[in-house]
């Protein structure tokens, strides 16, 4: 299968970073590292640390095509290859616990001691830990707790001002967590932009914020009373600040998943006119929950369209455990069964995503730039 169509201009990335992902790169719990290797507007990724795959190229491991980002056996190896001290040490694992192990604590403290700033996407806020606070002060480095919400006194409730957003809003949801919603949202936004349709993506998780989303929040760290309001306010900021033709909202979890509530808040806080639904036909059970079978596409579509005043406008496929022929078969099956477009954002032409959106929102065709790609 071909590599990701995601790209970012090197000119836009001034900070350098090493991403730690020991034992998890290209796996589900390595989704933060995976995302940064595929697409980063904020950091130039120098290497990924995963001793189990040391010596390999990160792009080759992740998507089957080299991208020049080496996988290192440890921090010392990464520094050796960098030839200089990187600006940031990014913790690129997203464990279900959301916490650092004792071994990982030591590695992060080591990076700080060497003079590297730390980017932390866990639920565990390192700026609240006296040991990390002392280490940061001693080394004169910063800790960025990406998931930390604004102070509670400043949190916003839903107001209904979302009606002022006149451009289409599309949410990219999924049938499971760690299924590729963020990647598909990024590919979709770039594909629309390449055709002259100004698309702004609103991130709703830590990885999207690390990648450089200009508008977003880590929704799963916000108290539930304020989730819809915080998302509404962020969408309004994106609309007022960018005057976009379309807003793409990154999904989290799955509406049907008993362990997560974020999809419900995304549907309530963004009131999308359309939903692109990401599914993994080759996945037999929910991520991290072997006792929970995956839902069918039909059941998830029915649930979404019952829960919210919206329509699923297309299906996108996560091709894990699938061959190219498997993907083609699934696309044909879903298009026949549901009467909506289906594609794989990573292995098929981005034009399929563009046409998916234009079919649902034909008024956007007036924004197309002829011959633009």
C-alpha positions in Angstrom: 0.0 0.0 0.0 1.2 3.5 -0.7 2.4 6.0 1.8 0.4 8.7 3.5 -0.4 11.7 1.4 0.0 14.0 4.4 2.8 16.6 4.1 4.0 19.7 5.8 6.3 22.4 4.7 9.7 22.3 6.4 9.7 26.2 6.4 6.8 26.1 8.9 8.6 23.9 11.4 11.3 25.6 13.4 11.5 23.4 16.4 13.3 20.0 16.4 12.1 17.0 18.3 12.8 13.4 19.2 9.7 11.3 19.8 9.7 8.5 22.4 7.6 5.5 21.5 9.4 2.5 23.0 7.7 -0.8 22.1 4.7 0.9 20.5 5.7 2.6 17.2 3.2 1.7 14.4 1.0 0.1 17.0 -2.3 1.4 18.5 -0.8 2.9 21.7 1.8 4.6 19.6 -0.8 6.7 17.8 0.8 10.0 18.9 4.2 9.1 17.5 2.5 7.7 14.4 0.6 10.9 13.8 3.7 13.1 14.2 5.7 11.0 11.8 3.0 11.3 9.2 2.2 15.0 9.7 3.7 17.7 11.8 3.4 21.4 11.2 4.9 22.3 14.6 8.0 20.2 14.9 10.7 18.8 12.7 10.8 15.1 13.8 14.5 14.0 13.9 13.9 10.5 15.1 11.7 8.0 16.9 12.9 6.0 19.9 11.8 2.3 19.8 14.5 -0.2 20.5 12.5 -3.0 19.1 12.6 -1.5 15.6 16.0 0.4 15.8 17.7 0.9 12.5 14.6 1.0 10.4 13.0 4.0 8.7 9.9 5.3 10.4 8.0 5.9 7.2 8.8 2.5 5.9 7.5 0.8 9.1 4.4 2.9 9.3 3.3 3.3 5.7 5.6 1.2 3.5 7.6 4.1 2.1 10.8 5.7 3.6 10.5 9.3 4.9 14.1 9.8 6.3 13.1 9.7 9.9 15.2 7.0 11.7 14.1 4.8 14.5 16.6 4.7 17.3 17.4 2.2 20.1 17.4 4.9 22.9 17.8 8.5 23.7 21.6 8.4 23.4 21.4 7.0 19.9 18.9 9.6 18.9 21.1 12.4 20.1 24.1 10.8 18.3 22.2 10.8 15.0 20.8 14.4 15.5 24.3 15.8 16.0 22.9 18.5 18.2 20.5 18.8 21.1 16.9 18.8 19.9 14.6 21.4 21.2 11.9 18.9 22.4 11.5 15.4 23.8 8.0 14.3 22.8 6.3 11.5 24.7 4.7 9.7 21.8 2.8 6.9 23.6 -0.9 7.1 24.4 -1.5 4.3 27.0 -5.0 3.6 28.2 -3.9 4.5 31.8 -2.7 8.0 30.6 0.1 7.8 33.1 3.9 7.4 33.0 5.6 4.2 34.2 8.6 4.5 36.6 10.9 3.6 33.7 9.3 6.3 31.5 9.6 8.9 34.3 13.3 8.3 34.4 13.7 8.7 30.7 11.8 11.9 30.6 13.8 13.3 33.5 17.0 12.3 31.7 15.9 14.2 28.6 15.1 17.3 30.7 18.5 17.0 32.5 20.2 17.2 29.1 18.3 20.4 28.3 15.4 19.3 26.2 11.9 20.7 26.7 9.2 18.1 27.1 5.9 17.7 25.3 3.5 15.6 27.3 0.1 14.5 26.0 -0.9 12.2 28.9 -3.7 12.7 31.4 -0.9 13.0 34.0 0.1 16.7 34.1 3.9 16.8 34.8 3.7 20.4 35.8 1.7 19.2 38.9 4.5 16.8 39.9 7.1 18.4 42.3 9.9 16.2 40.9 9.3 17.3 37.3 8.8 20.9 38.4 12.1 20.9 40.2 13.9 19.2 37.3 12.5 21.8 34.8 13.7 24.7 37.0 17.1 23.2 37.4 17.6 22.6 33.7 15.8 25.7 32.6 13.4 23.9 30.3 9.7 23.9 29.8 7.1 21.1 30.2 4.1 21.4 27.9 1.1 19.5 29.3 -0.9 19.5 26.0 -4.1 18.1 27.5 -4.4 20.6 30.3 -7.7 22.6 29.8 -8.1 26.3 30.6 -8.8 27.2 34.2 -12.2 26.2 35.3 -13.3 29.8 35.9 -12.7 30.4 32.2 -14.4 27.4 30.8 -17.3 28.1 28.4 -20.8 26.6 28.3 -22.8 26.1 25.1 -24.6 29.2 24.0 -26.2 28.4 20.6 -24.0 30.9 18.9 -22.9 28.0 16.7 -25.8 29.1 14.4 -23.6 32.0 13.4 -21.2 29.6 11.6 -22.5 29.7 8.1 -20.0 27.3 6.4 -20.5 23.5 6.4 -19.2 21.6 9.5 -18.1 18.0 9.0 -17.1 15.7 11.9 -14.8 12.8 11.2 -16.1 10.1 13.6 -15.3 6.4 13.9 -16.5 3.0 15.1 -13.6 2.7 17.6 -10.8 4.6 19.2 -7.3 4.7 17.6 -8.9 4.0 14.2 -7.5 6.9 12.1 -10.0 9.7 12.5 -7.4 12.3 13.0 -5.3 11.2 10.0 -8.4 11.1 7.8 -9.4 14.6 9.0 -5.9 15.9 8.1 -5.9 14.3 4.7 -9.4 15.6 4.0 -8.5 19.2 5.0 -5.4 19.1 2.9 -7.2 17.6 -0.1 -9.9 20.3 0.0 -7.2 23.0 0.3 -5.4 21.7 -2.7 -8.6 22.2 -4.7 -9.1 25.8 -3.6 -11.6 25.1 -0.8 -10.4 26.7 2.4 -10.7 24.0 5.1 -9.8 24.5 8.8 -9.4 21.5 11.0 -10.5 21.8 14.7 -8.4 19.3 16.7 -10.1 17.6 19.7 -7.2 15.5 21.0 -3.6 15.8 22.2 -2.0 14.5 19.0 -3.7 17.0 16.7 -2.6 19.8 19.0 1.0 18.5 18.9 0.8 18.3 15.1 0.1 22.0 15.0 -3.7 22.4 14.8 -4.3 26.2 15.1 -7.7 25.6 16.7 -8.5 22.8 19.1 -8.6 21.4 22.6 -8.1 18.1 24.3 -11.8 17.4 24.8 -11.4 14.4 27.1 -9.7 16.5 29.7 -12.5 19.1 29.9 -15.2 18.6 32.6 -18.3 17.2 30.9 -20.5 20.3 31.7 -18.3 22.4 29.5 -17.3 20.1 26.6 -20.0 21.2 24.2 -19.4 24.8 25.0 -15.7 24.7 24.7 -16.0 23.0 21.3 -18.6 25.5 20.2 -16.4 28.4 21.2 -13.3 26.9 19.5 -15.3 26.4 16.2 -16.5 30.0 16.5 -12.9 31.1 16.9 -11.9 29.2 13.8 -14.8 30.6 11.8 -14.2 34.2 12.8 -10.4 33.9 12.6 -10.1 32.2 9.2 -13.3 32.7 7.3 -13.2 29.1 6.0 -15.3 27.5 3.4 -15.6 24.3 5.5 -14.7 23.3 9.1 -13.5 19.8 9.7 -13.9 18.5 13.3 -11.6 15.7 14.5 -13.5 12.9 16.2 -12.6 11.0 19.4 -13.6 7.5 20.5 -16.8 6.2 19.1 -20.4 7.0 19.9 -21.2 3.3 20.5 -18.1 2.7 22.7 -19.0 2.3 26.4 -15.6 3.6 27.5 -15.8 7.0 25.8 -18.2 9.9 25.9 -16.3 12.3 23.6 -18.1 11.5 20.4 -21.4 12.6 22.0 -19.9 15.9 23.0 -18.4 16.4 19.5 -21.9 15.9 17.9 -23.5 18.2 20.4 -20.8 20.9 20.4 -20.3 21.0 16.6 -23.8 20.1 15.3 -22.2 18.9 12.1 -24.1 19.0 8.8 -22.3 15.8 7.8 -20.2 13.0 9.3 -17.4 11.0 7.6 -17.3 7.7 9.4 -14.0 5.8 9.8 -14.2 2.0 10.1 -11.7 -0.9 10.3 -13.2 -3.9 8.6 -10.2 -6.1 9.7 -10.5 -5.3 13.4 -12.4 -8.0 15.3 -12.8 -6.3 18.6 -12.6 -2.9 20.2 -9.1 -1.4 20.7 -7.8 -2.5 24.2 -11.1 -4.3 24.9 -10.9 -7.9 23.5 -14.2 -8.8 25.0 -16.1 -6.1 23.1 -16.8 -6.9 19.5 -16.6 -4.2 16.8 -19.9 -2.7 15.8 -21.2 -2.9 12.3 -21.1 0.1 10.1 -24.9 -0.1 9.8 -25.4 0.0 13.5 -23.0 3.0 14.0 -24.6 4.9 11.2 -28.0 4.4 12.6 -26.8 5.4 16.1 -25.2 8.6 14.9 -28.1 9.7 12.8 -30.6 8.9 15.6 -28.5 10.7 18.2 -27.9 13.9 16.2 -29.6 15.9 13.4 -26.9 14.9 10.8 -26.1 12.5 8.0 -23.2 10.2 7.4 -22.0 11.4 4.1 -19.2 8.9 3.5 -17.2 6.0 4.9 -13.4 5.8 5.2 -11.5 2.7 5.8 -8.6 1.8 8.1 -6.8 -0.9 6.2 -5.1 -2.7 9.1 -5.1 -6.5 8.5 -6.3 -5.9 5.0 -4.8 -6.4 1.5 -5.4 -4.0 -1.3 -8.0 -6.3 -2.8 -9.7 -6.5 0.6 -10.0 -2.7 0.7 -11.4 -2.5 -2.8 -14.0 -5.2 -1.9 -15.0 -3.3 1.2 -15.4 0.0 -0.7 -17.6 -1.6 -3.3 -19.7 -3.4 -0.6 -20.2 -0.2 1.5 -21.1 2.0 -1.4 -23.7 -0.6 -2.6 -25.1 -1.2 0.9 -25.3 2.4 2.1 -25.5 4.4 -1.1 -22.7 6.8 0.0 -19.1 7.1 -1.2 -16.4 5.1 0.5 -12.6 5.2 0.3 -9.3 4.7 2.1 -7.7 8.1 2.9 -4.2 6.7 2.9 -4.1 4.4 -0.1 -6.6 6.0 -2.5 -6.6 9.3 -4.3 -7.5 12.3 -2.1 -9.9 13.3 -4.9 -12.3 10.6 -3.5 -12.5 12.5 -0.3 -13.1 15.8 -2.1 -15.9 14.4 -4.2 -17.4 12.9 -1.0 -17.7 16.4 0.5 -18.9 18.0 -2.8 -21.6 15.4 -3.1 -23.0 16.4 0.3 -22.3 20.1 0.0 -22.6 21.0 -3.7 -22.5 24.7 -2.9 -18.7 24.2 -2.3 -18.2 23.5 -6.0 -18.2 27.3 -6.6 -15.0 27.5 -4.6 -13.1 25.0 -6.7 -10.0 26.2 -8.4 -9.7 24.6 -11.9 -6.6 22.5 -12.2 -5.5 23.1 -8.5 -4.1 20.1 -6.7 
